[in-house]
Every structure is written in C-alpha cells, then in structure tokens.
C-alpha cells in the first residue's frame, strides 16, 4: 500500500502541472492534535497565491473522491518558501551550488548547524564547502537540510 504522501503527490501532480507548477514535496504531519496535509508547489519564477488557490480547490475535490486518508485533516497548499527543506535527491541536485544550512542531531565542533555551499550529495551524505573547509555529513547525523537565506 502506498504511503499517504505518495498517493497525494500522484493525485496532485497533474493538477499542479495544469497550473504551470510542479510538486516540491508533500507532508502529512500531526501538530497540536490536528493532522495537516501540506502540498508544496514550485515553479520557475515562483508560486503565487493564485496558483495555490487553484490547485487547492481542485485537489480538495480529488481528495474527497479518492478518500486516501482516514479521519479529518487540514489541507494546506503553499510554496516551499525561500528556506525550503531539501529531502529528496532531486532537491539536492536542483540546489547544488546554493548556500544551505544543515542542522545536526549532535554538535560537531561545538555547533549543531553548519552553513555552506552544497557541493555534493550521495546516498544521503551531504558535502558542504564552508569557510573552514569542505565537510561531508553522514545521513544519520543530519536532522534537516534547508536553503539558507541571507538578509
């Protein structure tokens, strides 16, 4: 049986494509006692609220028809944001050379996060070029990797 996120992504992908977007990610999480189904859209030049609204309306109806989720949930359709989380190999490939922040489970040289240029990704291991040099972080040590936004 497919995971909820995979089922929803399969339903949402053609709807997103009809609106000039693609699915960046789908997450199904419980927060503060409620279940949230989040669908993140992306496209060159960015996603507008009109894109999100158009996809949300059609996707909501498709989800009602397919009924892939037992119980109630809150559907959210949005952009992944400038500080988007990188989860899939294609995310890392698309963001190669970008500045990212890796949050770690345990401190490394006294820090629980590292910022650097994404220089490599293989088998879950992430290589960053930092001011202190190049470092490779193993998958089991990484809690989260996201684009780093500098203001």
Rosetta blueprint (number, residue, H / E / L):
1 X L
2 X L
3 X L
4 X H
5 X H
6 X H
7 X H
8 X H
9 X H
10 X H
11 X H
12 X H
13 X H
14 X H
15 X H
16 X H
17 X H
18 X H
19 X L
20 X L
21 X L
22 X E
23 X E
24 X E
25 X E
26 X E
27 X E
28 X E
29 X E
30 X E
31 X E
32 X L
33 X L
34 X E
35 X E
36 X E
37 X E
38 X E
39 X E
40 X E
41 X E
42 X E
43 X L
44 X L
45 X L
46 X L
47 X L
48 X L
49 X H
50 X H
51 X H
52 X H
53 X H
54 X H
55 X H
56 X H
57 X H
58 X H
59 X H
60 X H
61 X H
62 X H
63 X H
64 X H
65 X H
66 X H
67 X L
68 X L
69 X L
70 X L
71 X L
72 X L
73 X L
74 X E
75 X E
76 X E
77 X E
78 X E
79 X E
80 X L
81 X L
82 X L
83 X L
84 X L
85 X E
86 X L
87 X L
88 X L
89 X H
90 X H
91 X H
92 X H
93 X H
94 X H
95 X L
96 X L
97 X L
98 X L
99 X E
100 X E
101 X E
102 X E
103 X E
104 X E
105 X E
106 X E
107 X E
108 X E
109 X L
110 X L
111 X E
112 X E
113 X E
114 X E
115 X E
116 X E
117 X E
118 X E
119 X E
120 X E
121 X E
122 X E
123 X L
124 X L
125 X E
126 X E
127 X E
128 X E
129 X E
130 X E
131 X L
132 X L
133 X E
134 X E
135 X E
136 X E
137 X E
138 X L
139 X H
140 X H
141 X H
142 X E
143 X E
144 X E
145 X E
146 X E
147 X E
148 X L
149 X L
150 X L
151 X L
